[in-house]
Amino acid sequence: MKTKDIHHTKIFHTDPDDLYKCIMDSRIHSSFTGGEAIIEDKEGAEFTAFDGYISGKNIILERGKKIVQTWRAEEEGWPEDHFSEATFIFEKVKEGTKLEFFHTGIPEHKAEDISKGWNDFYWEPLKDFLNR
């Protein structure tokens, strides 16, 4: 299967520890995405997000610095046994936090939709949530 990688760079007006918590805390994650997330801030722990549409496992967790997770979407055309990898790197900047996001190993025919989904269902709602 051919795969594709995506990369996003975003600035959030909050500190790296708070941005990390938004992603790794079930209650906050569920609040800004609008779908239930079950996630534990523990390496090796499995997680789900968007009411089970996303699932994976935490591989590397460095509070306020880095998150690496296996990641898959529960949708037609995504092989059941295939996991991609999502990496979040947090950097303190004058405006708040710069997030470097890398999502690798996405089935090629899904990459454009997944990239759009990160913007529409994660980054924009997260910016709105933080600006309340």
C-alpha positions as a Markdown table, in Angstrom:
| # | Residue | x | y | z |
|---|---|---|---|---|
| 1 | Met | 0.0 | 0.0 | 0.0 |
| 2 | Lys | 1.3 | 3.4 | -0.9 |
| 3 | Thr | 1.3 | 6.0 | 2.0 |
| 4 | Lys | 1.7 | 9.7 | 2.2 |
| 5 | Asp | 2.9 | 12.0 | 5.0 |
| 6 | Ile | 1.5 | 15.4 | 6.0 |
| 7 | His | 3.1 | 18.3 | 8.0 |
| 8 | His | 1.3 | 21.2 | 9.7 |
| 9 | Thr | 2.8 | 24.1 | 11.6 |
| 10 | Lys | 0.4 | 26.0 | 13.8 |
| 11 | Ile | 0.7 | 28.7 | 16.5 |
| 12 | Phe | -1.6 | 28.6 | 19.5 |
| 13 | His | -1.9 | 31.4 | 22.1 |
| 14 | Thr | -1.2 | 29.2 | 25.1 |
| 15 | Asp | 1.9 | 27.7 | 26.7 |
| 16 | Pro | 3.2 | 24.3 | 25.7 |
| 17 | Asp | 2.1 | 22.5 | 28.9 |
| 18 | Asp | -1.5 | 23.7 | 28.4 |
| 19 | Leu | -1.5 | 22.7 | 24.7 |
| 20 | Tyr | -0.2 | 19.3 | 25.6 |
| 21 | Lys | -2.9 | 18.9 | 28.2 |
| 22 | Cys | -5.6 | 19.8 | 25.6 |
| 23 | Ile | -4.6 | 16.8 | 23.6 |
| 24 | Met | -3.9 | 14.4 | 26.4 |
| 25 | Asp | -6.8 | 15.1 | 28.8 |
| 26 | Ser | -10.0 | 13.2 | 27.9 |
| 27 | Arg | -12.4 | 15.9 | 29.2 |
| 28 | Ile | -10.6 | 18.8 | 27.4 |
| 29 | His | -10.0 | 16.8 | 24.2 |
| 30 | Ser | -13.7 | 15.8 | 24.1 |
| 31 | Ser | -14.8 | 19.4 | 24.8 |
| 32 | Phe | -12.9 | 21.1 | 21.9 |
| 33 | Thr | -13.5 | 18.3 | 19.3 |
| 34 | Gly | -17.2 | 17.7 | 20.2 |
| 35 | Gly | -16.6 | 13.9 | 20.1 |
| 36 | Glu | -15.8 | 11.6 | 23.1 |
| 37 | Ala | -12.1 | 11.0 | 23.7 |
| 38 | Ile | -10.8 | 8.3 | 26.0 |
| 39 | Ile | -7.1 | 9.0 | 26.5 |
| 40 | Glu | -4.6 | 8.5 | 29.3 |
| 41 | Asp | -1.4 | 10.5 | 29.7 |
| 42 | Lys | 0.7 | 7.3 | 29.9 |
| 43 | Glu | 3.1 | 5.7 | 27.4 |
| 44 | Gly | 1.8 | 2.5 | 26.1 |
| 45 | Ala | -1.8 | 3.3 | 26.8 |
| 46 | Glu | -4.4 | 2.9 | 24.0 |
| 47 | Phe | -6.7 | 5.8 | 23.2 |
| 48 | Thr | -9.8 | 6.6 | 21.1 |
| 49 | Ala | -11.1 | 10.0 | 19.9 |
| 50 | Phe | -14.1 | 11.3 | 18.0 |
| 51 | Asp | -16.4 | 8.7 | 19.4 |
| 52 | Gly | -14.1 | 5.8 | 18.4 |
| 53 | Tyr | -13.4 | 7.1 | 14.9 |
| 54 | Ile | -9.7 | 7.4 | 15.8 |
| 55 | Ser | -7.8 | 4.9 | 17.8 |
| 56 | Gly | -4.2 | 4.2 | 18.6 |
| 57 | Lys | -1.5 | 4.0 | 21.3 |
| 58 | Asn | 0.7 | 6.5 | 23.0 |
| 59 | Ile | 4.4 | 5.7 | 22.2 |
| 60 | Ile | 6.4 | 8.7 | 23.5 |
| 61 | Leu | 5.0 | 11.4 | 25.9 |
| 62 | Glu | 7.1 | 14.3 | 27.0 |
| 63 | Arg | 4.9 | 16.8 | 28.9 |
| 64 | Gly | 4.9 | 20.1 | 27.0 |
| 65 | Lys | 7.4 | 18.9 | 24.5 |
| 66 | Lys | 6.4 | 15.9 | 22.4 |
| 67 | Ile | 3.6 | 13.4 | 21.8 |
| 68 | Val | 4.1 | 10.4 | 19.4 |
| 69 | Gln | 1.1 | 8.1 | 18.8 |
| 70 | Thr | 0.2 | 5.3 | 16.5 |
| 71 | Trp | -3.0 | 6.4 | 14.8 |
| 72 | Arg | -5.8 | 5.0 | 12.6 |
| 73 | Ala | -9.2 | 6.0 | 11.3 |
| 74 | Glu | -12.2 | 3.7 | 11.4 |
| 75 | Glu | -13.4 | 4.3 | 7.9 |
| 76 | Glu | -13.9 | 2.5 | 4.6 |
| 77 | Gly | -10.6 | 2.1 | 2.7 |
| 78 | Trp | -8.3 | 2.3 | 5.8 |
| 79 | Pro | -6.9 | -1.2 | 6.3 |
| 80 | Glu | -7.8 | -2.7 | 9.7 |
| 81 | Asp | -4.3 | -3.7 | 10.5 |
| 82 | His | -2.6 | -0.4 | 9.4 |
| 83 | Phe | -1.5 | 2.3 | 11.9 |
| 84 | Ser | 0.0 | 5.6 | 10.9 |
| 85 | Glu | 2.1 | 7.7 | 13.2 |
| 86 | Ala | 1.2 | 11.2 | 14.6 |
| 87 | Thr | 3.9 | 13.3 | 16.1 |
| 88 | Phe | 3.2 | 16.6 | 18.0 |
| 89 | Ile | 6.2 | 18.8 | 18.8 |
| 90 | Phe | 5.6 | 21.8 | 21.1 |
| 91 | Glu | 7.9 | 24.8 | 21.1 |
| 92 | Lys | 7.6 | 27.9 | 23.3 |
| 93 | Val | 7.5 | 31.1 | 21.1 |
| 94 | Lys | 6.7 | 34.7 | 21.8 |
| 95 | Glu | 3.1 | 34.3 | 20.6 |
| 96 | Gly | 2.5 | 31.1 | 22.8 |
| 97 | Thr | 3.3 | 27.7 | 21.4 |
| 98 | Lys | 4.4 | 26.6 | 17.9 |
| 99 | Leu | 3.1 | 23.2 | 17.1 |
| 100 | Glu | 5.0 | 21.1 | 14.5 |
| 101 | Phe | 2.8 | 18.3 | 13.5 |
| 102 | Phe | 3.8 | 15.3 | 11.4 |
| 103 | His | 1.4 | 12.5 | 10.4 |
| 104 | Thr | 3.2 | 9.7 | 8.5 |
| 105 | Gly | 2.2 | 6.5 | 6.9 |
| 106 | Ile | -1.4 | 7.6 | 5.9 |
| 107 | Pro | -2.9 | 5.5 | 3.1 |
| 108 | Glu | -2.2 | 7.7 | 0.1 |
| 109 | His | -5.9 | 7.8 | -1.0 |
| 110 | Lys | -6.9 | 9.2 | 2.4 |
| 111 | Ala | -4.1 | 11.7 | 3.0 |
| 112 | Glu | -5.9 | 14.8 | 1.6 |
| 113 | Asp | -9.0 | 14.2 | 3.6 |
| 114 | Ile | -7.0 | 13.4 | 6.8 |
| 115 | Ser | -5.0 | 16.6 | 6.4 |
| 116 | Lys | -8.2 | 18.6 | 5.9 |
| 117 | Gly | -9.7 | 16.9 | 8.9 |
| 118 | Trp | -6.8 | 17.9 | 11.2 |
| 119 | Asn | -7.4 | 21.6 | 10.2 |
| 120 | Asp | -11.2 | 21.5 | 10.4 |
| 121 | Phe | -11.8 | 19.2 | 13.4 |
| 122 | Tyr | -8.6 | 19.8 | 15.5 |
| 123 | Trp | -6.7 | 23.0 | 14.9 |
| 124 | Glu | -9.5 | 25.4 | 14.3 |
| 125 | Pro | -11.7 | 24.2 | 17.1 |
| 126 | Leu | -8.7 | 24.1 | 19.4 |
| 127 | Lys | -7.9 | 27.7 | 18.6 |
| 128 | Asp | -11.5 | 28.7 | 19.3 |
| 129 | Phe | -11.5 | 26.7 | 22.6 |
| 130 | Leu | -8.3 | 28.5 | 23.7 |
| 131 | Asn | -9.6 | 31.9 | 22.7 |
| 132 | Arg | -12.7 | 31.7 | 24.9 |
